[in-house]
Amino acid sequence: MERAKINRSSASIWLGAAALALLLVAAPNAGAAPKGDTVFRSGTYSGKTKQETVDLDFRKIEFRLSRKGKVTLLTEPVVRREFCTSVPVFTLDGATPTKPLSRRGAFTFTNTFLGTKVDRIKARFVSETRIEGFALYNFQGQSDLCSPGSVKVQFGANRAKKKKS
């Protein structure tokens, strides 16, 4: 009788091990979190905001992604609230702010506006050649032109194709 108990026990262990092995072979990535191994293409990404009240030439936004995974803001869009427009905040005096790219392909540029209010450009890669995000600008308000508050505008940017020489 003792021998039968041992066989049943070892049989259930073998059956469990076989089921686990089959599961690992059949679905190696099931339940696994993304590893951050996605490769984003370095180069220049150009796009525009979706704010229709601003002239097309001033809605432009441009980034550069280096091979080392650093994102540089090259061109900043103009954002409008009522009759007020934003001035360059991040690229003032020719500055080109740079931030590291996270493992999931996200980055954020921030600048303190006033006290605890922060101007922000936040984006992430939605594919290896496209960036989508938003720009949040705060306005102090100027007499009759606009009331104090903030404006959040969406944007998209695609990787510019290299010119053949």
FENURLIN-V158215 format. One record per residue. RES is the residue in three letters. PHI is phi as a letter, one per 30 degrees, with the letter a starting at -180 (999 if undefined). OMEGA is omega in radians with two decimals (999 if undefined). Layout:
res=(RES RES)
phi=(PHI PHI)
omega=(OMEGA OMEGA)
//
This chain:
res=(MET GLU ARG ALA LYS ILE ASN ARG SER SER ALA SER ILE TRP LEU GLY ALA ALA ALA LEU ALA LEU LEU LEU VAL ALA ALA PRO ASN ALA GLY ALA ALA PRO LYS GLY ASP THR VAL PHE ARG SER GLY THR TYR SER GLY LYS THR LYS GLN GLU THR VAL ASP LEU ASP PHE ARG LYS ILE GLU PHE ARG LEU SER ARG LYS GLY LYS VAL THR LEU LEU THR GLU PRO VAL VAL ARG ARG GLU PHE CYS THR SER VAL PRO VAL PHE THR LEU ASP GLY ALA THR PRO THR LYS PRO LEU SER ARG ARG GLY ALA PHE THR PHE THR ASN THR PHE LEU GLY THR LYS VAL ASP ARG ILE LYS ALA ARG PHE VAL SER GLU THR ARG ILE GLU GLY PHE ALA LEU TYR ASN PHE GLN GLY GLN SER ASP LEU CYS SER PRO GLY SER VAL LYS VAL GLN PHE GLY ALA ASN ARG ALA LYS LYS LYS LYS SER)
phi=(999 d d d d d d d d d d d d d d d d d d d d d d d d d b d c d i d d e d i d d c c d d k c c c a a d c d d d c e e d c d d b b b b c d d d i c c c d c b c d c c c b h c c b d c e c d c d h i d b d b b d d d d d i c a b c b a d d a i c d b d b c b a a d c a d b b c b a b c c c c b d j b h c d a d d l b b c b d b b b c d d d d d d c)
omega=(-3.12 -3.13 3.13 3.11 3.13 3.14 3.11 -3.13 -3.14 3.10 -3.14 3.08 3.12 3.13 3.11 3.13 3.13 3.12 3.12 3.12 3.11 3.12 -3.14 3.14 -3.06 -3.09 -3.07 -3.09 -3.11 3.11 -3.13 3.08 3.09 -3.06 -3.10 -3.12 3.14 -3.13 3.09 -3.05 3.09 -3.12 -3.11 3.13 -3.12 3.12 -3.14 3.09 -3.13 -3.13 -3.04 -3.08 3.10 3.13 -3.05 -3.12 -3.08 3.12 -3.04 3.04 -3.06 3.11 2.97 3.07 3.13 3.10 -3.14 3.09 3.10 -3.14 3.12 3.08 -3.10 -3.11 -3.10 -3.13 2.99 -3.13 -3.07 2.99 -3.06 -3.14 3.11 3.04 -3.13 3.01 3.10 -3.13 -3.07 -3.08 3.14 3.14 3.07 3.13 3.06 -3.11 -3.12 3.11 3.09 3.09 3.13 -3.14 -3.13 3.06 -3.13 3.07 -3.13 2.98 3.14 3.09 -3.14 3.14 -3.11 -3.14 -3.11 3.12 -3.05 2.96 -2.99 2.91 -3.07 -3.09 3.05 3.08 3.06 2.98 -3.10 -3.14 -3.14 3.09 3.03 -3.14 3.14 3.03 3.14 3.14 3.11 3.13 -3.12 -3.08 -3.12 3.12 -3.07 -3.07 3.14 3.11 3.10 3.13 -3.13 3.11 3.11 -3.14 3.11 3.04 3.05 3.14 3.12 3.11 3.11 3.11 -3.14 3.11 3.11 -3.12 999)
//
